[in-house]
């Protein structure tokens, strides 16, 4: 009995069976964009957290507020995580949209020429 799995099929046939969403994400280089976004978000969050914790600002931030549960440094660490996640998402979306526009222009140019 032959086993009818993608391992026994030619590679062109196996690659054509990818889900359409996966093909779209690969064509838009989504995974590369996500990695770039994570790096940008992490660098920005670490930089801003270090500015806050090491007090690298030329003026002093007055500590007049009381922070519940945690010290101010823990709250700013949590905010840095939220900033990193948000900035990562925004960069990934922006790069993906730019890649989609670039791909649409290539298709349009190919149809004209």
ROMI-522387 format. One record per residue: x, y, z of N, C-alpha, C in turn; residue number from 1; residue in three letters. Coordinates in pm, 1 decimal, padded with zeros to 6 digits. Example, Ala and Ser with C-alpha at 12.3 -4.5 7.8 and 13.67 -1.06 7.14 Angstrom:
% residues 2
ATOM;01319.0;-00569.0;00780.0;01230.0;-00450.0;00780.0;01320.0;-00330.0;00780.0;1;ALA
ATOM;01285.0;-00225.0;00708.0;01367.0;-00106.0;00714.0;01290.0;00003.0;00787.0;2;SER
This chain:
% residues 113
ATOM;00084.2;-00118.6;00000.0;00000.0;00000.0;00000.0;00087.9;00123.9;00000.0;1;UNK
ATOM;00051.2;00218.6;-00081.5;00128.7;00342.7;-00083.1;00064.2;00442.2;00012.8;2;UNK
ATOM;00149.7;00514.5;00076.1;00104.4;00615.4;00171.2;00092.6;00747.4;00097.8;3;UNK
ATOM;-00024.1;00810.3;00100.4;-00048.7;00933.5;00024.5;-00024.7;01055.2;00113.9;4;UNK
ATOM;00101.4;01079.6;00148.4;00135.5;01194.8;00230.0;00220.9;01289.3;00149.1;5;UNK
ATOM;00244.4;01405.4;00202.5;00322.8;01505.7;00130.2;00468.8;01465.2;00118.5;6;UNK
ATOM;00513.6;01368.4;00199.9;00651.6;01322.3;00191.1;00675.6;01247.2;00061.3;7;UNK
ATOM;00574.2;01178.4;00009.0;00587.9;01099.8;-00112.8;00561.7;01180.5;-00238.5;8;UNK
ATOM;00515.2;01302.3;-00224.3;00483.7;01385.6;-00339.4;00604.0;01469.5;-00378.9;9;UNK
ATOM;00607.4;01513.1;-00503.1;00715.1;01604.2;-00543.5;00707.7;01734.1;-00464.5;10;UNK
ATOM;00821.0;01802.0;-00452.5;00825.6;01922.1;-00369.9;00736.6;02032.4;-00424.3;11;UNK
ATOM;00721.7;02044.2;-00554.5;00635.9;02149.4;-00609.1;00490.5;02126.9;-00570.4;12;UNK
ATOM;00449.7;02000.8;-00565.2;00313.0;01969.8;-00526.3;00291.8;01994.1;-00377.0;13;UNK
ATOM;00391.7;01959.2;-00296.5;00380.3;01979.0;-00151.9;00379.0;02127.2;-00117.6;14;UNK
ATOM;00456.8;02207.9;-00189.7;00459.9;02350.8;-00159.3;00332.4;02420.9;-00204.1;15;UNK
ATOM;00263.4;02365.8;-00304.6;00140.5;02429.1;-00350.9;00024.3;02403.3;-00254.9;16;UNK
ATOM;00043.3;02312.2;-00161.1;-00062.7;02281.2;-00066.0;-00055.1;02366.3;00059.9;17;UNK
ATOM;00030.7;02466.0;00062.9;00038.3;02554.6;00178.6;-00092.5;02631.2;00190.1;18;UNK
ATOM;-00133.5;02658.9;00311.7;-00254.1;02739.8;00329.9;-00234.2;02878.8;00267.7;19;UNK
ATOM;-00339.0;02933.7;00209.8;-00325.8;03064.7;00144.0;-00275.2;03175.2;00236.6;20;UNK
ATOM;-00314.0;03170.8;00363.2;-00268.6;03274.2;00457.0;-00117.6;03265.5;00477.5;21;UNK
ATOM;-00064.5;03143.4;00485.4;00079.4;03125.6;00501.6;00154.3;03175.7;00379.4;22;UNK
ATOM;00101.1;03149.5;00262.4;00163.1;03198.6;00139.6;00162.6;03351.3;00138.2;23;UNK
ATOM;00053.2;03410.7;00180.2;00044.9;03556.9;00186.0;00146.3;03614.2;00283.9;24;UNK
ATOM;00153.5;03555.5;00403.0;00248.2;03604.7;00503.4;00392.1;03590.9;00455.8;25;UNK
ATOM;00422.5;03481.7;00388.7;00557.8;03463.7;00336.7;00587.8;03563.0;00225.3;26;UNK
ATOM;00490.9;03589.9;00139.2;00515.5;03683.2;00029.8;00530.3;03826.3;00080.0;27;UNK
ATOM;00470.2;03857.7;00192.6;00483.7;03991.3;00250.7;00603.0;04001.3;00346.2;28;UNK
ATOM;00679.3;03891.1;00357.2;00794.8;03885.9;00447.0;00755.3;03924.1;00589.7;29;UNK
ATOM;00640.1;03874.6;00631.8;00584.9;03910.1;00762.5;00675.8;03868.2;00877.3;30;UNK
ATOM;00732.2;03748.3;00869.0;00813.7;03698.3;00979.5;00942.1;03780.1;00995.8;31;UNK
ATOM;01001.5;03823.9;00886.1;01118.3;03911.9;00893.3;01078.1;04045.3;00954.6;32;UNK
ATOM;00961.9;04095.0;00917.2;00913.0;04221.8;00971.5;00887.3;04212.4;01121.4;33;UNK
ATOM;00836.4;04100.1;01166.8;00811.3;04081.8;01309.6;00943.4;04080.0;01386.0;34;UNK
ATOM;01043.2;04008.9;01332.5;01173.7;04006.5;01398.9;01232.9;04146.9;01406.1;35;UNK
ATOM;01222.6;04222.7;01298.4;01273.1;04360.0;01298.0;01198.9;04444.6;01400.5;36;UNK
ATOM;01066.9;04430.5;01405.7;00986.7;04505.1;01502.2;01022.3;04472.7;01645.9;37;UNK
ATOM;01047.1;04345.8;01674.7;01083.7;04305.6;01811.2;01217.8;04367.6;01850.2;38;UNK
ATOM;01312.3;04368.1;01757.8;01443.0;04427.9;01787.5;01428.4;04577.8;01813.1;39;UNK
ATOM;01354.5;04646.8;01726.7;01334.9;04791.7;01743.5;01262.7;04821.1;01874.8;40;UNK
ATOM;01157.6;04747.6;01905.0;01083.0;04768.6;02029.0;01167.2;04742.2;02152.3;41;UNK
ATOM;01245.5;04635.7;02149.0;01329.8;04604.1;02263.6;01436.8;04710.7;02285.4;42;UNK
ATOM;01499.7;04755.6;02178.4;01602.9;04859.1;02191.4;01543.4;04987.8;02246.4;43;UNK
ATOM;01428.3;05027.9;02195.1;01364.7;05151.4;02243.7;01324.2;05138.8;02390.1;44;UNK
ATOM;01266.1;05024.5;02427.6;01222.4;05005.9;02566.1;01340.4;05003.6;02661.7;45;UNK
ATOM;01447.0;04934.0;02625.3;01565.1;04928.8;02711.4;01626.6;05067.8;02724.0;46;UNK
ATOM;01635.7;05139.4;02613.7;01694.2;05274.0;02617.7;01612.7;05366.6;02708.2;47;UNK
ATOM;01481.4;05366.6;02692.8;01398.8;05453.5;02776.0;01397.8;05410.0;02921.8;48;UNK
ATOM;01402.2;05279.8;02946.2;01407.1;05231.5;03084.1;01538.4;05272.6;03150.2;49;UNK
ATOM;01648.5;05262.4;03076.0;01777.5;05303.2;03131.8;01782.4;05453.6;03157.7;50;UNK
ATOM;01723.2;05530.9;03067.7;01717.4;05675.8;03089.9;01642.6;05705.3;03218.8;51;UNK
ATOM;01536.1;05634.3;03242.9;01455.4;05656.9;03363.4;01527.0;05608.9;03489.1;52;UNK
ATOM;01577.9;05486.2;03486.4;01635.5;05429.5;03608.8;01771.9;05488.9;03642.1;53;UNK
ATOM;01850.3;05523.0;03541.8;01982.3;05581.4;03567.9;01976.7;05733.4;03577.3;54;UNK
ATOM;01857.1;05786.9;03563.0;01833.8;05931.6;03569.8;01929.9;06007.8;03478.5;55;UNK
ATOM;01925.4;05973.1;03351.6;02012.6;06035.1;03252.6;01957.1;06165.8;03197.7;56;UNK
ATOM;01839.8;06203.6;03244.1;01781.8;06329.8;03199.2;01853.9;06446.2;03266.1;57;UNK
ATOM;01865.8;06558.5;03197.2;01936.9;06671.6;03257.3;01863.0;06731.7;03377.1;58;UNK
ATOM;01735.2;06709.2;03386.1;01659.3;06759.8;03500.1;01614.9;06641.1;03585.2;59;UNK
ATOM;01588.0;06668.1;03707.9;01550.4;06563.6;03801.5;01398.8;06545.9;03800.0;60;UNK
ATOM;01354.6;06422.0;03794.2;01211.6;06393.2;03805.5;01176.1;06385.5;03953.4;61;UNK
ATOM;01079.5;06462.9;03993.3;01041.4;06468.2;04133.8;00956.6;06345.5;04165.9;62;UNK
ATOM;00994.4;06274.2;04269.7;00922.4;06154.9;04313.2;00820.0;06193.0;04419.6;63;UNK
ATOM;00706.0;06243.1;04378.8;00603.1;06283.3;04473.6;00487.9;06184.8;04477.3;64;UNK
ATOM;00489.5;06087.4;04393.7;00379.6;05993.3;04383.7;00413.6;05864.3;04457.0;65;UNK
ATOM;00313.7;05805.0;04518.1;00330.2;05675.2;04581.3;00281.2;05568.9;04484.3;66;UNK
ATOM;00355.8;05461.9;04473.8;00322.4;05354.2;04380.7;00272.6;05233.4;04458.4;67;UNK
ATOM;00152.4;05184.3;04425.5;00098.7;05068.8;04498.1;00166.0;04938.4;04454.0;68;UNK
ATOM;00180.5;04848.4;04544.4;00229.5;04712.0;04523.8;00378.8;04702.1;04493.6;69;UNK
ATOM;00428.5;04778.5;04398.8;00567.2;04765.6;04355.3;00638.7;04899.8;04366.7;70;UNK
ATOM;00768.8;04893.1;04355.4;00847.8;05016.5;04353.8;00832.9;05082.8;04216.3;71;UNK
ATOM;00871.0;05207.9;04203.2;00859.2;05275.8;04073.7;00937.6;05206.3;03963.3;72;UNK
ATOM;01052.1;05147.0;03997.8;01132.1;05080.2;03896.0;01058.9;04960.9;03834.6;73;UNK
ATOM;00983.6;04887.2;03916.6;00907.1;04773.5;03864.0;00796.0;04823.3;03772.2;74;UNK
ATOM;00728.7;04931.1;03811.4;00623.6;04985.7;03725.6;00680.6;05033.0;03592.0;75;UNK
ATOM;00797.7;05097.3;03596.2;00857.6;05143.6;03471.7;00908.3;05026.7;03388.0;76;UNK
ATOM;00948.3;04917.7;03450.6;00985.3;04797.8;03376.6;00864.2;04739.4;03304.8;77;UNK
ATOM;00750.6;04736.5;03374.2;00627.0;04689.1;03311.0;00585.6;04780.7;03195.3;78;UNK
ATOM;00599.2;04910.7;03215.3;00568.2;05004.6;03107.1;00663.9;04987.8;02989.8;79;UNK
ATOM;00789.2;04958.0;03019.2;00886.7;04934.4;02912.1;00848.7;04810.9;02831.5;80;UNK
ATOM;00797.4;04707.2;02897.8;00751.9;04587.8;02826.5;00634.1;04620.8;02735.3;81;UNK
ATOM;00539.4;04697.5;02786.3;00423.5;04737.0;02705.1;00468.9;04821.6;02586.4;82;UNK
ATOM;00562.1;04912.3;02610.0;00616.3;04993.8;02501.2;00684.7;04906.5;02396.6;83;UNK
ATOM;00763.5;04810.1;02441.7;00833.9;04721.8;02347.9;00734.7;04641.9;02263.2;84;UNK
ATOM;00631.9;04587.1;02326.2;00532.9;04508.3;02252.5;00456.1;04594.5;02152.7;85;UNK
ATOM;00416.1;04712.2;02194.9;00340.2;04802.2;02107.5;00424.8;04851.0;01991.1;86;UNK
ATOM;00546.5;04891.7;02019.9;00634.0;04940.3;01914.0;00670.2;04828.1;01817.0;87;UNK
ATOM;00688.3;04707.7;01869.1;00715.7;04592.4;01782.4;00600.7;04569.2;01685.8;88;UNK
ATOM;00480.5;04573.4;01737.3;00363.3;04553.2;01653.1;00350.3;04662.9;01548.0;89;UNK
ATOM;00370.7;04786.9;01588.2;00359.5;04897.6;01493.3;00464.5;04889.9;01383.2;90;UNK
ATOM;00586.9;04856.3;01419.1;00692.5;04844.2;01317.7;00663.1;04727.8;01224.1;91;UNK
ATOM;00619.9;04615.1;01277.3;00588.2;04499.0;01193.3;00473.6;04531.1;01097.5;92;UNK
ATOM;00372.3;04599.1;01145.2;00259.5;04636.2;01058.4;00304.8;04733.3;00950.4;93;UNK
ATOM;00383.2;04833.8;00988.7;00429.8;04932.2;00890.4;00515.2;04866.6;00782.6;94;UNK
ATOM;00607.4;04778.5;00822.7;00691.7;04711.7;00723.8;00610.6;04619.1;00633.7;95;UNK
ATOM;00511.3;04553.0;00690.6;00426.8;04464.1;00610.7;00343.3;04543.0;00511.0;96;UNK
ATOM;00290.1;04656.5;00552.6;00213.2;04741.2;00460.2;00303.6;04792.4;00348.4;97;UNK
ATOM;00424.8;04834.2;00383.6;00518.2;04879.9;00280.1;00552.4;04768.1;00182.4;98;UNK
ATOM;00569.2;04647.2;00232.6;00597.0;04533.1;00145.5;00476.3;04502.5;00056.3;99;UNK
ATOM;00355.2;04516.6;00108.1;00235.0;04494.2;00027.7;00224.1;04598.4;-00083.3;100;UNK
ATOM;00254.5;04722.9;-00051.1;00251.2;04828.8;-00152.2;00356.2;04801.2;-00258.8;101;UNK
ATOM;00475.6;04762.2;-00216.2;00583.0;04731.0;-00311.3;00541.9;04615.1;-00401.8;102;UNK
ATOM;00482.6;04512.1;-00343.4;00436.9;04397.9;-00423.3;00326.6;04435.0;-00520.1;103;UNK
ATOM;00234.4;04521.5;-00476.5;00126.3;04564.7;-00565.7;00182.0;04646.3;-00682.1;104;UNK
ATOM;00281.7;04728.3;-00656.1;00343.1;04806.1;-00764.5;00415.2;04716.3;-00862.7;105;UNK
ATOM;00481.9;04611.9;-00811.9;00550.8;04517.9;-00902.2;00450.6;04446.4;-00990.4;106;UNK
ATOM;00336.9;04405.3;-00934.0;00233.8;04338.5;-01013.6;00177.6;04432.7;-01118.6;107;UNK
ATOM;00152.5;04556.5;-01079.5;00098.4;04656.1;-01172.2;00198.0;04683.4;-01284.3;108;UNK
ATOM;00325.3;04697.9;-01249.1;00427.8;04721.6;-01351.3;00443.7;04602.1;-01444.4;109;UNK
ATOM;00430.8;04480.9;-01391.6;00441.5;04360.5;-01472.4;00324.2;04349.3;-01570.2;110;UNK
ATOM;00205.1;04392.0;-01527.2;00088.7;04387.0;-01615.0;00098.4;04491.3;-01726.1;111;UNK
ATOM;00158.8;04604.6;-01696.3;00173.4;04709.8;-01797.2;00280.4;04675.0;-01899.0;112;UNK
ATOM;00387.3;04614.1;-01850.8;00502.3;04591.0;-01937.2;00505.6;04462.3;-02002.0;113;UNK
